[in-house]
C-alpha cells in the first residue's frame, strides 16, 4: 500500500489549510460559540465556494467527483483547526443519498448539499450500550409508507438540518431512512455537546420516512464504516493541532534559564504523542485505501477507530498537561482541542465498544488486515 498523497490530495490539503486557517482563529471560534446556532456560516459559505464542501460528491450532482481520501484530508484539516461547522455528518449524509437514493432523492438533496444551501445530518447513535449497526429504533410499513419509532441521541446539527439520515431496524434488517425534522411525530430536544456545539436528542413517534437503499444491513454498515473513519480523520487533525500548539508553547516558555522543550520529562511526553499520532495516521489511511479501492476492509476500520478513540484521548490529555496551569484555562486555544478529543473519542462508541466489535469480528473469522 502506498499512502503518499497524489497531486489532487495535496491540492485539497493546501486549499483546506488556507481556508480553515483564515476562518478559524481562536477569537473567531469564540465569537461563533456565542451565536444562536454555533455554526460558522461564513466558513460554511467559503467551503462551498471553494468546492471543498462537495469535493467527495459525484460530479453529475454538483460535486467535485473526488474520492474518500480527499474528504478525509479535508476533515483532518478541520480537526487541526477545531472549526465549528457540521462537515462530517453533512457530507456523509449526502454520500449515503448519492449511493443509495432514488434519482428523485439524489436530485433533490445532493446538489444543495454540495453548494451548502441545504444541510444534512446523520442520526446513528442511541442511549445506553448499543451497537450502531443494530439500532433499537424501528421502522415499519404502514399503508404503503414507512414510519419510524425510537430515540436517537446527540444528533449533530439537527437544529439546522433539512433532512436526517436515520438508521432503524426493519423486519428484514437494519436500514437507512430519510426523515424531515419538521414532520409530525418528530420531537427534538436540544443539548450542548462537549465541544459546545448544539446537538439534539430526537424522538420519532410514527414519523413518516423515506427508505434509503436496501433493508438488509448493508447500507447502514456502508455509512458507519465511512462515518467511523471520518471521526478518525478529525481526531488525527485534532491531535496534530494540539501537539503543534504544545511545541510552540514549550519552545517559548523558559524555566531555570532554558526552554521547557529541552526538559527530558517533556520530550518523553511529546514522543509518546508522536507515536500515537503515527499509529492513528497509518491505521486511518490503511482503512481509507481499502475502502476507496473497493477492497474488503476486514478489521481495518475498527482498528483505525480504536486508535483514534484511545490514542487521540491520550494525545489531547498529554498536550494539555505539558501546558501546565494554562492548559485548563477554558479560553486558552489548546483547551478546545481537549474538548474535541474527548467528544470524538465518545462518538459512535468509545474504545471498549470498538474493542468489542473488533473481537466479535475476529471470533467470526473476519480477515485480519495488517
N, C-alpha and C positions, 0 to 999 in steps of 0.2 A: 504494500500500500504506500502510495506517495501522497503525503498530506501537504505538500508545498502548494501555496496558493497560486492560481493562474493569474493572468493579467486582469480578467474581469473581477475576480475576487479582491485583488489588490486595489483596483479602482473603486470598488464598493467600500472597502475598508477606508481608503483615503477620504472619499466623499463623506462617509458617515462620521468619521473622526472630526472633520471640519464642521459639519452641521451640528453635531452634539456639543463640541467644544464651544461653539459660538453661542449656543442657546441654553447651555446647562451650567452656567456659573452658579456657585452656591447661593449668591444673593437672589438670583432669578428663581432658583428652585424654591427658596424660602417664600418668595413672593407668590409663586404658583400654589404653594401649600396653604396660602391664606384665601384662595379663591373658592367659589362655591363648589365647583366640580373637581378641583385639584388636578386638572389635566392642562398641560401646556399647549394651548390651542395654537399659538404662534409656531411652536416647534412642529406640531402636527401638520400644519399647512406647509411648512418648509420640507418636511419629509415627503409630503405628497408632491409638491412642486418639483423636487429634485428626482422624483421617480423611485425613491428608496422605499416608500410605503408599499408600493406594488411590485417590488423588484422580483419577488418569487412567484407572482401570479401569472397566469397564461397571457401571452401577448394578444390573442384574439378577444380577450375580455378586459383589455386595458392595462394589463400588467407589463412587467419587463421581460418575462419569459426566462428568467434565470432559475437556478436550481436551489435546492435546500441549503447548499453551502453558503451561497450569498446571503440568504436570510439569517443564518446563524452568525456570519461575520457581522451583520448589522446589529443583531441582538447583543453580541459581545461588546460592541462599541457603546450601545445603550447602557449596558451594565457598568461599564467603566466610568460612565458619567452620571449614573443613577438618575436618568432623565425621566420625569413623570409623564409618560404617555403610555396608553394601553396597547403597546405594539404587539406583543406575542399573542394575546387572546384574539385580537382583531385579525391578524394575518392568518393564524391557524384556523379560525372560523371560516375565513374566505377560502383558504386552501381546501378545507373539507367540502365546502359548497362547490368549488370548481371540480373537485374529484368525484363527488357522489351526487351532486344536484341534478335536477332535471334541467333541460335547456331554459325553461322559464325561470327557474330559481337562479341559475347561473347568470342569465342576462339581467335579472333584476337586482342582484346583490353584489356580484363580484366587481363590475366596473366602478360602482360607487365606493366599494372598499378600496380599490386601487387609487382613486383620486381623493380619498379621505372625506368625501361628503357624507358617507354613511359609516357608522361604526358597528362592528360585530363583536361578539364575545362568546366564550365557551363556558358552559355550566357542567363541570365534570366532578366536582368534589362534594362529599356529603359529610354529615356529622358522625362522629364516632369512628371506631375501627372499621375500615371497609377497603375493598379492592376497587379502584376506579373502573376497572373493566367488568365489574359485577355490580352495577348500580342497584340500589334498592328502590329508586324512583322507577315507576312503571308507566307503560303506555299501552293503551288498548284501542281497538277499533270500535267506534260507536256510530251507527247509522252512516256507514261509508266514509267517515272521517276518523281522525285519531285524537285521543285525549291523553294528557299527561297528568300523573298524580305523584306527589312526593315533594321533597325539600332538597334544594341544592345549597351548599354552604360557600360563603366567601366568593361569590361570583364577581370576577373583576369587571369594573366599568359597566356594571349592569344599569347604572343610573343614566347613562348616555347612549346605551346600545339600541340599535334599531331592530336587531334580531339576536336571539340567544340560540346557540347550538347546544342542545341538551342531550345528554346520554340517559337512556332509560331501558329497562328490561321489558321485553315482549315475550309472547308465548314461544317464539322461535329463537330467541336470543337477544343480547343487547343490541341497541340500535341508536342512531342519532336522529334528532328531530329539530326542526326549526320552530321556534315559538316567538310570537310578538310580545314584548314585555308589557304592552298596554292592553293585552287581551283580557277578557273576563276569565276569572279563575287563576290569575297570576297576581301574587302579592309579594312585594319586595320590601324587606326591612334593611335599611341602610346601616352599614357599620364602617369602622375605620380599621384598615389593616395595620400591621406592624410598621409598614413603610409610610404610613399616614395617608395612603390612597384610600378613596372611597370604594367599598365593595358592597355586596348585598347578599343576604340570605333570602333565597327566593322560594316561595311555596307555590306549588302547582296543584290546583284542585279542579281537575277536569278541564285544564287549559287546552284549547284547540291547538293542534300541532301538525306540521307537515313532515312526513318521513323524508330522511336524507340518506339514501343508499340502502343497502341490504340489511335485513334484521337478523343477522346471523353472527354478530360479534366482530366481523372483520372491519367495519367502518369505525367502530369505537376503538379497536386496537390500533388501527391506522392513525387515528387522531392522537391517541395517547402517546404512541411512540414519538411522534413529532413534537408534541407538547412537552414531553419529558426532556427531550434534547434542547428545546427552546429554553426551558428553565436552566438546563446545564450550561448553555451558552451565556445566558445572562449572568449566572453565578461566576463563571470564569472571568467575565469582564469586571464584575464587582470586586473579585479578589485581586485582579491586576490593578484596578484603580486604587484599592486600599493600600497595596504594597507600594505603589508609586508615591502616594502621599506620605507613607511612613519613611521611605528613603529620603524624600525631600526634608522632612522634619528632622530626621536623625542626623543628617549632614549639616543642618543649620543650627542645631541646638548643641551647646558645649557643656561639659561637666569636668571639673578638675583640669581645665585647660585644653581639652581635646573633644572633638565631636563625639556625640553619643554613638554614632555609627561605627566607631572604632572599638567599642567595648565588646568583648567576646560573648557575653550573655545576650547581647542584642543581635550580633551577627548570626548566632545559632538560631534565634527566632526567625530571622529573615530566611535563613537556609531552609528551615522547615516549611516556611510559606512557599518557597520556590519549588520544593519537591512536591508539595500538594498541588500547586498550580500546574506543574508539568504533567502530573498524573491525570488531573482534570482535563487538560488540553488533549493529551493523547487518546484517552478513552472517548472523549466527545467526538473528535474528528474520525476516529475509527468507526464509531456508530453512524456518523453522518455519511461517511464514504460508503458504507454498506447499504444504507437506505437509499442514498442518491444513485447508487449503481444498480438498484433493483435486486440486490443480494439479500438472502435471509440474514437478518442481523443477529440471529441466535441470542446469546446472552449479552450482546454489546450494549443494548440500550439500558437495561437495569444496572450494568456495571458503570456506565457513564453517569447515570442518575445518582447512584450511590456515592461516587467520588465527588460529584458536585454538592450533594447534600452534606456528606460527612466532612470532606476536605474543605469545602467552602466555608463551613462554620468555623473550622479551626483557623483559617486564614484571617477572617474578619475579627475574630477574638484576639489573635496574636497582634495584629496591626493596631488594634485599639489599645492593647496592653502596653506596647512599646511607646505609645504617645503619653504614657503616664496619666496624670490627673486630667490633662486637657482632653484626653480621649473620651471622657464621659460627659464632656460639655455638649449638650444636645444641639448647640449652634455651630459646633466645630464640624467641618466638612466630613471628616472620617467617620463621624457618628452615623451619617446616613448610610454609609457602606455597611456598617454593622447591622443596621435595621434591615437593609435589603438582603444581606446574607442570611439573617435569621428567618425572614419571611420566605425567601426562596427555598431554604432548607426544609420548610414545612409544606411547601406547595406540591400537590399531587402525591402526598405521603412523605414521611420522614425516612431517616436512614434504616430504622427497623423494618418499615414497610418495604423498602427497596430490597433489603436482605431476604425478607420473607418471600417476595416474588422471585428473586434470583434462585433461592433454594428450591422453590417449587418447580422452576424451570429445569434445574439440574436433576431433580428427582424424576422429572418426567422424561428425561433423556434428550432435552434440547441441546443442540450442538454448542460446545464452548468455543467462543471466538477469541483467539489470543494472538 
